[in-house]
């Protein structure tokens, strides 16, 4: 995400707190926030995919997701 887009998110957030947003601005803000969150999650997953855990025997095992709780 480019700096201008992040600045726009912050600008809309400040305006939302002070005077409120129009319907078009609210949609733009939500679209930009969703894009930012999706890119953040993608970057985090990419980083975690490269993490290995050293076992007690000295071997390395790739980090895995925990199984979902029932």
HELIX and SHEET records of a PDB file:
HELIX    1   1 UNK A    3  UNK A   18  1                                  16    
HELIX    2   2 UNK A   23  UNK A   48  1                                  26    
SHEET    1   A 2 UNK A  52  UNK A  54  0                                        
SHEET    2   A 2 UNK A  60  UNK A  62 -1                                        
END                                                                             
